[in-house]
Amino acid sequence: MSKSENFLTNPKLFEEKAELLKALSHPVRLCIIKGLLEVGGSNVTNMYSCLNMPQSTISQHLAKLKSLGIIVGERNGLEITYKVCNDDVKEIIKVLFP
């Protein structure tokens, strides 16, 4: 984003960034993203054992993150490994957890 960008010239950009921040504002999603960045990728089973919550709950959060283009899932047989693909999110996590 250039320094000249503002809400009047590009409201869609500000809406997209706000959606990104909303997604990260949930503690479980923030924990998932931080964990994925620390280990480089993970499947739901590993996240389940780390977060100690139902797999269905984790899957719902993953679906939200995936729909916003924050993570991607790579299928390997029956297993899906999730990774963070959004550079803005990576930078935000670096600031939040130096």
Residue pairs with C-beta under 8 A, 6 or more apart in sequence:
1 13
5 13
7 14
17 88
19 68
20 68
20 70
20 86
20 88
20 89
20 92
21 92
23 29
23 64
23 65
23 68
23 70
24 30
24 33
24 89
24 92
26 61
28 51
28 53
28 57
28 58
28 61
29 61
29 64
29 65
30 96
31 51
32 47
32 51
32 58
32 61
32 62
32 65
33 65
33 70
33 71
33 84
33 89
33 93
34 93
34 97
35 42
35 47
35 50
36 42
36 71
36 82
36 83
36 84
37 84
37 90
37 93
39 46
40 83
41 74
41 81
41 82
41 83
42 81
42 82
43 79
43 80
43 81
43 82
44 55
44 58
44 59
44 62
44 80
44 82
45 55
47 58
47 62
47 82
48 54
48 55
48 58
51 58
62 71
62 73
62 82
65 71
66 72
66 73
66 82
69 85
69 86
70 84
70 85
70 86
70 89
71 82
71 83
71 84
71 85
71 86
72 82
72 83
72 85
73 80
73 81
73 82
74 80
74 81
74 82
74 83
84 90
